[in-house]
Amino acid sequence: MAYRASKSGINADQAKKQDAAYDQVAEDQARQWIEAITEEPVGGSDFFEGLKDGSHLCRLLNRLKPGLVSQKYESPVTQPFKQLETIGKFLDGCQQYGLSEKDLFVTLDLHEACNKNMVVATIFALGRTAQKNGYEGPKLGPKEAEGQKREWTEEELRQGASVVSLQMGTNKVASQQGMTPYGKQRQIYQS
């Protein structure tokens, strides 16, 4: 881990919120899924220490789709720059497998264990994508929804064009009558 000054101020508050929101059950599910596919344990008691070098994740990707990541990245490495490179290859492989960029963690999120939520979310996204890509082995999380393309006939389109929406100015039901700036306020809850 890099030697950094401890966080203070707003950064410390943000780190506390992230730690408080961390879902240990999701981590356990992700660990079990990875171990079931790779057929080898992920580190000891610290999940992120077991994944830190990226080799375990590259083996996972190659089990989901053989040849996705070069075999040389499957061996454990100890040099930090090699570990970062291996994690980067895993992330590149995830994009090739079908994950979007917004589903991926940043290399340092795993290497320094600074954003554990995002690492677990990426593993869940990989599990969803594996189901979508037809992987028949162990499953992680719900199946990703598929879009349904709508087909309209010409007659249905003509009928829809003749309907006048209440938002087009008929002013029969849609109005702001009774709305005042005073009275009951909108309730906003923080989660």
N, C-alpha and C positions, 0 to 999 in steps of 0.2 A: 504494500500500500504506500502511496506517496505521503511524504511528510508535509502536512499542511497545517496552517493555523486553525484553531477550533473556530467553529462558526459562531457568529454573534449577531445580535439585532434581528432583523427580519429574516435572515438566512437561518438562524437558529430556530426561530418560530416555524419556518417552513419545514425544516428537518423534523421537528417535533410532531407536526401535523402528519407528515409522511409516515413516521414511525407509528403513530397512533392509528393510522388507517390501514396498516399492514395486515393482511389476511393470512394467518398461519395455516388455516385449512386449505386455502388455495395453493400455498407452497407445498403442503404435504401431497395434495393431489397431483401437482406438477412433478414432484419427485417420484411418486409411484408410477406415473405414466412413463417418464424417461427410463426408469429402471426396468419397467416391463418390456419396453421396446429394445433397449440396448442389452438387456440381460446382465447388467453389472451395476453395483451400488454407486450412488452419487456421493462421493466424499464421506465424511464421518457425520458428526452432529451438525456441522454448518453446511447447509445446502449451497450457499454461494461460494464458499471456499472450494467445494468439489467441482463447481462449474467454472471457476475463475480462469483457468487456462484455455477454455474454449474447446479442448479436444473432445470432451464428452458430448458437447452439443454437435460437433461435426460428425461424430459417430452416429448420433441420433438422426441427423439429416440423411446420412448415407443409408441408414436402415429404412427410412421413409421412401427415399428415391435413390437407389444405388448410383454412385458416380457423380452425385451432385457437388460434392466437395472433394478435392484432391486427397488421396490417401495419406499424404505426408502431414496433413493437419489433424489426423486422428491420434497421433502419438502425443503424450503429455510433454509439455515443455516448462522450463523453469525461468527463462529470461523474460522479464516483463514486456519488452518490445515484441517478442515472439508470441507471447500470450495475447497481446493486443491485436497482432496480425491474425491469429487464429480466430479470435472472436469476430474480427472484421470479415473473415471468410465465411463464418457461420451466418452472419447477417446478410452477406451477398447471396449465399445459398438460399436463405429464407425468401429473398425477393425473387429469385429465379423459381422457387417453388410456388410462389403465388401470393405471398404476404405483401401488403402495401407498406409503404415507407412509414406511415403513421402508426403501424402496429409494432414497429421495431424499437428496441431500446438503443441507447447510445453505448458505444464500447465501454466507456468508463462507468456506466451504470452497473455493469456486471463486475468489471475488474476491480473497482474500488467499493462495490456494494453500496453505492450512494443512492440509488433509486431502485430498491428491491421490488416495488410494486410494478414498475414497468417491465422488469425482467420476467416476472411471473406472468404478466399480461401478454408478453410476446410468446411465451411458451404455450399459453392457452390459445392464442391466435394461430400458432403452428398446429395445435391439435385440431382446431376447427378446419383449417385448410387441408390437413391430412384427410379428414373425413370427406371434404368436398372433392379432393383429388382421387378418391376411391380407395384409400388405405383401409384394409380390412382388419388390422390388428387392434390392439387396445385403443380406446377412445378417451379423449379428454374434452370435457365441456360439451355444450350443446352443438348440434349441427348448424352450420351457417345457412341462413335463409337464402332462397333463390328467388330472383325476380320473376314476375309473371307478365309477359307481354300481352297487352290488350289489343284485340282486333275488333274494330267497329265496322259495321256495314254502312253503306251510303245512306240507307233509310234511317238508321239510328243517329247518324251525324246530322241529317236534316231535322229530325225531331228535336235534337238538342239545341240546334240553332234557333228554334222558334220559342224556346223557354226564356222568359224574362226573369232575371235574377232579382231578388229583393235589393241587391246592392246596386242595381242600375237605376234607382231613383223612383220606384213606384211608391215608396214611403208608406206602405200599408202596415207592415209589422216592424220592420227594422227602423228603429228610431232611438234617439238618445233621451227620450222623455223620462223624467224621474231621476236622471243621473245628475248628481250635484257634486261639486268638489268637496263637500263636507259629508260627514257621516262615517260609515264603517270604512276603514282603510284596508288595503290589500295586505294580506299576511304573507311574510316571507320568512321561511325557516332555513337555518343553516344546517347542513348535514355533516 
